[in-house]
């Protein structure tokens, strides 16, 4: 879920459905007060985090946090049937918009669910917070990462978090108890330059090509496990080449009779939380980019693999986690079915909450929906969107009413 650019939340998505943010009593907006004219927290310049609070009747209990992000990835308008940033509602009930699935839907559904609950005079026992954070699509470093490390977050006393998930192509809701963590790997090879006709040992291009072959064999071995049905895609280490830089530029392209002295390649790695990161680093140093082949490498870790106690970043999905039982019951009360819990193949802000040891699930109430996040013509059916509001009503009611001592 990473990209180089991002866009703000589009109010037109809500306006198109004739929705507006709720303004019920006892819902307040918290501010860091760096700028008195902006009711938001700001942990990095011009990157606000909006925090909305619904006070519970028993503030001694840990609170709930419902998180979503304000940014979206870019779109190629020429590849869309409708303008991607206009939130077009078609006669067939499809809402075409960048971010319709990822994840402006849940941002609005949270608010609408609370509006409906308040209209029925429901009072939560636990305090409920809704956060809208920036920069999730580019790593969340100036967004959720700084938010959860702040004193403001500590003061919330969060006991459970819901963040975004993904659509389901069938009638079962998907729920995610962990994410894969992204690593950017850059490998550089060096060698003796010379005439293109000579056979060099340990040349830059030769060394880099050897490394790519070794990496591809590892990739194939992981993919074989998936194709054999022994693991989901999100349960193995994925590695994909994303760029290659080599050659001597010329006015007409590249010099063809010269062997370059340097070559470089970049790879996108995604590691499940069960991975031992030290073993991966050892493999990279000894097999993929060994110094004995005149190679160097850089690993850019974009987020944690372990929590503050050194445990894998996974939320329990058994009786040891009382929130799991409450969540399942809420889905059943809403008339829904849960699929087998999954590790998300990509990455969300949930990992920052899990790093603190806070139970966190990824969930977006979209069933019978093609998975189109970051794709052309991203859309969500209006019936699915409205049904999601009802589902969140059940979830918020159940979670905020849960007050057993073991859940605090």
C-alpha positions in Angstrom: 0.0 0.0 0.0 2.9 2.3 -0.6 3.3 4.9 -3.3 5.3 8.0 -3.9 2.4 10.5 -3.8 -0.8 10.9 -2.0 -4.1 12.8 -2.1 -6.4 14.2 0.6 -9.8 12.9 1.6 -12.5 13.9 -0.9 -15.6 15.3 0.7 -17.5 14.7 -2.6 -17.6 11.0 -1.8 -19.7 11.7 1.3 -21.7 14.5 -0.4 -22.6 12.3 -3.3 -24.4 9.9 -1.0 -26.1 12.9 0.8 -24.0 12.2 3.9 -22.5 14.7 6.2 -20.2 14.3 9.3 -22.2 13.9 12.5 -22.3 16.6 15.1 -24.0 14.9 18.1 -23.6 15.9 21.6 -20.6 14.5 23.5 -18.5 14.1 20.4 -15.4 16.3 20.7 -12.4 17.0 18.6 -9.0 16.9 20.3 -6.2 19.3 19.3 -2.5 19.6 19.9 -3.1 23.3 19.6 0.0 24.1 17.5 -2.5 26.1 15.3 -5.6 27.3 17.1 -7.4 27.6 13.8 -7.1 23.9 12.9 -8.9 21.4 15.2 -6.4 18.6 14.7 -3.2 17.1 16.0 -0.1 17.9 13.9 3.0 15.8 14.5 4.6 16.9 11.2 4.1 20.3 9.4 0.9 20.4 7.3 0.1 16.8 8.0 -2.9 16.9 10.4 -4.3 14.0 12.3 -8.0 14.4 13.2 -9.1 12.8 16.4 -12.8 12.5 17.3 -13.9 11.3 20.7 -17.2 9.9 22.0 -17.0 9.8 25.8 -18.1 6.6 27.4 -20.0 6.2 30.6 -17.1 4.4 32.3 -13.8 6.2 31.5 -11.9 3.9 33.8 -12.1 1.2 31.1 -9.6 1.2 28.2 -10.9 2.9 25.1 -11.5 1.9 21.5 -9.9 3.4 18.5 -11.3 3.2 14.9 -8.5 4.3 12.5 -8.5 5.2 8.8 -6.2 7.2 6.6 -6.8 10.5 4.8 -4.4 9.9 1.8 -4.9 7.9 -1.4 -2.5 6.7 -4.1 -2.5 8.6 -7.5 -4.7 7.6 -10.4 -4.2 7.7 -14.2 -7.4 9.6 -15.3 -7.1 8.4 -18.9 -7.4 4.8 -17.8 -10.7 5.4 -15.9 -14.2 5.4 -17.2 -15.1 8.2 -14.8 -12.9 11.0 -13.3 -11.1 9.3 -10.4 -11.5 12.3 -8.0 -15.1 13.1 -8.6 -16.8 10.2 -6.8 -19.2 9.4 -9.6 -22.3 7.4 -8.6 -23.6 5.5 -11.6 -27.2 4.3 -12.2 -26.1 0.8 -11.3 -25.1 2.0 -7.9 -21.3 1.9 -8.3 -19.3 4.7 -6.6 -16.2 5.3 -8.8 -13.5 7.1 -6.9 -9.9 6.7 -6.0 -10.0 5.6 -2.4 -13.6 4.2 -2.6 -12.2 1.0 -1.2 -8.9 2.2 0.3 -10.2 3.6 2.5 -12.6 6.5 2.4 -15.5 4.0 2.8 -14.6 3.2 6.4 -13.8 6.8 7.3 -17.4 7.8 6.6 -18.9 4.6 7.8 -17.5 5.1 11.3 -19.2 8.5 11.5 -22.5 7.4 10.1 -22.6 4.4 12.4 -22.1 6.7 15.4 -24.8 9.1 14.1 -27.3 6.2 13.9 -26.4 4.9 17.4 -26.8 8.3 18.9 -30.1 8.7 17.2 -31.2 5.6 19.1 -29.9 7.1 22.3 -27.2 4.5 22.7 -24.5 5.4 25.3 -21.2 3.5 25.0 -19.6 2.2 28.2 -16.1 2.5 26.8 -14.9 5.8 25.3 -14.7 5.6 21.5 -12.0 7.5 19.4 -11.9 7.8 15.6 -8.6 8.9 14.1 -8.0 10.1 10.5 -4.2 10.0 9.9 -2.0 11.1 7.0 0.7 9.4 5.0 -0.4 5.7 5.3 0.2 5.2 1.6 3.8 6.3 1.9 4.6 4.4 5.1 2.8 6.3 7.9 6.1 7.7 9.4 4.6 11.2 9.8 1.2 9.8 10.5 0.2 6.8 12.6 3.8 6.1 13.6 4.2 9.5 15.3 0.7 9.5 16.5 1.1 6.3 18.5 4.4 7.5 20.0 2.8 10.7 21.3 1.7 11.6 24.8 -1.7 12.4 23.3 -2.1 8.8 22.2 -0.9 7.5 25.5 -3.5 9.6 27.2 -6.2 7.8 25.2 -5.6 4.5 27.1 -6.5 2.5 24.0 -7.3 -1.2 24.6 -8.4 -2.3 21.2 -8.1 -1.0 17.6 -9.9 -1.5 14.3 -8.0 -0.4 11.2 -8.6 -1.1 7.5 -8.8 -4.5 5.8 -9.7 -5.5 2.2 -12.7 -6.4 0.2 -14.0 -9.9 -0.1 -15.1 -11.4 -3.5 -17.6 -13.6 -1.8 -20.2 -13.2 1.0 -17.8 -13.7 3.9 -16.1 -10.7 5.6 -12.4 -10.8 5.8 -10.5 -10.0 9.0 -6.7 -9.6 9.4 -4.7 -10.2 12.5 -1.3 -9.3 11.1 0.4 -7.5 8.2 3.5 -8.2 6.3 6.3 -5.7 6.7 8.0 -4.1 3.7 11.7 -3.9 3.2 13.3 -2.1 0.3 16.5 -3.8 -0.8 19.1 -2.1 -3.0 22.0 -4.2 -4.3 25.0 -2.6 -6.0 27.7 -4.5 -7.9 31.1 -3.2 -9.0 33.7 -4.6 -11.4 36.4 -3.7 -13.8 35.3 -1.7 -16.8 36.6 -2.5 -20.3 36.0 -3.4 -23.9 32.8 -5.2 -24.6 34.6 -8.0 -26.5 36.6 -9.3 -23.5 35.5 -11.9 -21.0 35.9 -10.5 -17.5 35.7 -12.4 -14.3 33.7 -10.7 -11.5 32.3 -8.0 -13.7 29.6 -5.7 -12.3 26.8 -6.9 -14.6 27.9 -10.5 -14.3 27.7 -10.3 -10.5 24.4 -8.5 -10.5 22.9 -11.0 -12.9 24.1 -13.9 -10.7 22.4 -12.3 -7.7 19.2 -11.8 -9.6 19.2 -15.5 -10.5 19.8 -16.5 -6.9 17.0 -14.2 -5.7 14.6 -15.5 -8.4 15.3 -19.1 -7.2 14.3 -18.1 -3.7 11.2 -16.3 -5.0 10.2 -19.4 -6.9 10.7 -21.6 -3.8 8.3 -19.3 -1.8 5.8 -19.2 -4.7 5.9 -23.0 -5.0 4.6 -23.2 -1.4 1.7 -20.9 -2.3 0.9 -22.7 -5.5 0.9 -26.1 -3.7 -1.7 -24.7 -1.3 0.5 -25.0 1.8 0.5 -21.3 2.6 -1.3 -18.2 1.6 0.6 -15.5 -0.3 0.7 -13.4 2.8 2.4 -16.2 4.8 5.6 -16.4 2.8 8.3 -13.9 2.0 7.7 -12.2 -1.3 10.6 -10.5 -3.3 10.1 -8.7 -6.5 12.5 -6.7 -8.7 11.4 -3.1 -9.1 14.3 -1.3 -10.9 17.6 -2.0 -12.7 20.3 0.7 -13.3 23.3 -0.1 -15.4 25.1 0.8 -18.6 27.0 3.8 -20.0 24.5 6.3 -21.5 25.2 7.7 -25.0 23.3 10.2 -27.2 21.6 7.3 -28.9 21.0 5.1 -26.0 23.8 3.1 -24.3 27.4 2.4 -25.3 27.3 -1.2 -26.5 31.0 -2.0 -26.6 31.8 -1.0 -23.0 31.3 -3.1 -19.9 30.0 -0.8 -17.0 31.9 -0.7 -13.8 28.7 -0.4 -11.7 25.3 -1.9 -11.8 22.4 -1.6 -9.3 19.0 -3.2 -8.7 16.1 -2.7 -6.3 13.8 -5.2 -4.8 10.5 -5.0 -2.8 10.4 -7.6 0.0 7.4 -8.3 2.2 8.0 -10.3 5.3 5.3 -12.0 7.4 5.5 -11.5 11.1 6.7 -15.1 11.7 9.9 -14.3 9.8 13.2 -14.1 11.6 14.6 -10.8 10.2 18.2 -11.7 11.2 18.1 -14.8 9.1 16.9 -12.8 6.1 19.6 -10.3 6.6 22.2 -13.1 6.8 20.8 -14.6 3.5 21.1 -11.3 1.8 24.7 -10.6 3.0 26.0 -14.1 2.2 24.0 -15.2 -0.8 22.3 -12.4 -2.5 24.9 -9.6 -2.3 28.1 -11.1 -0.9 31.1 -8.8 -0.5 33.4 -11.4 -2.0 31.6 -10.7 -5.4 32.3 -6.9 -5.0 28.8 -6.3 -3.9 27.2 -4.0 -1.3 23.6 -3.7 -0.2 21.2 -1.5 1.7 18.1 -2.6 3.5 15.4 0.0 4.3 13.0 -1.4 6.8 9.6 0.3 6.6 8.1 -0.6 9.9 8.5 -3.1 12.7 8.3 -6.9 12.7 8.3 -7.3 16.5 6.4 -5.6 19.3 8.0 -3.8 22.3 8.5 -7.2 24.0 10.1 -8.8 20.9 7.0 -10.8 19.9 5.8 -11.2 16.3 3.4 -8.4 15.4 0.2 -10.6 15.5 -3.1 -10.2 17.3 -4.3 -13.4 18.9 -7.4 -15.0 17.4 -8.3 -17.4 20.1 -9.7 -17.4 23.6 -6.6 -15.6 25.0 -7.9 -12.4 23.3 -11.4 -11.6 24.7 -11.8 -9.0 21.9 -11.8 -11.7 19.3 -14.9 -13.3 20.8 -16.8 -10.0 21.0 -15.9 -9.1 17.5 -17.1 -12.4 16.1 -20.4 -12.1 18.0 -20.9 -8.6 16.6 -20.4 -9.9 13.0 -22.9 -12.7 13.7 -25.4 -10.3 15.2 -25.1 -8.2 12.0 -26.1 -11.3 10.0 -22.6 -11.6 8.6 -20.1 -14.5 8.2 -16.4 -14.3 8.9 -13.8 -15.9 6.7 -10.7 -17.6 8.1 -8.6 -14.9 9.7 -5.6 -13.8 7.5 -2.3 -12.1 7.5 -2.6 -9.1 5.2 -0.3 -9.5 2.2 0.5 -5.7 2.2 1.0 -3.2 5.0 -1.3 -0.9 7.0 -1.0 1.5 10.0 -2.2 -1.4 12.2 1.5 -2.5 12.7 2.2 0.6 14.7 -0.6 -0.2 17.2 0.4 -3.8 17.4 4.0 -2.7 18.1 2.6 -1.3 21.4 1.0 -4.6 22.2 -2.5 -3.3 21.5 -4.9 -6.0 20.0 -5.6 -4.7 16.5 -7.7 -6.2 13.6 -7.8 -5.0 10.0 -11.4 -5.0 8.8 -13.4 -3.3 6.0 -17.0 -4.5 5.6 -17.0 -5.1 1.9 -18.5 -8.4 0.6 -19.1 -9.6 -2.9 -16.8 -6.9 -4.1 -13.9 -7.1 -6.6 -10.6 -6.1 -5.0 -9.7 -2.9 -6.8 -7.6 -0.9 -4.3 -4.9 1.0 -6.3 -6.4 -0.3 -9.5 -8.0 1.6 -12.4 -11.8 2.2 -12.0 -11.8 1.5 -8.2 -15.4 1.4 -7.1 -17.7 0.3 -4.3 -21.4 -0.5 -4.6 -23.7 1.9 -2.7 -25.5 -1.1 -1.2 -22.2 -2.5 0.1 -21.3 0.9 1.5 -24.6 1.3 3.3 -24.6 -2.2 4.6 -21.1 -1.5 6.0 -22.6 1.2 8.2 -25.0 -1.3 9.7 -22.2 -3.7 10.4 -20.2 -1.0 12.2 -23.2 -0.2 14.3 -23.2 -3.7 15.6 -19.4 -3.7 16.1 -19.3 -0.4 17.9 -22.2 -1.3 20.1 -20.7 -4.7 21.1 -17.1 -3.5 21.6 -18.0 -0.4 23.5 -20.4 -2.3 25.8 -17.8 -5.0 26.7 -16.6 -4.4 30.2 -15.2 -7.6 31.7 -12.2 -7.1 33.8 -10.0 -9.3 31.6 -10.5 -6.9 28.6 -9.1 -3.8 30.2 
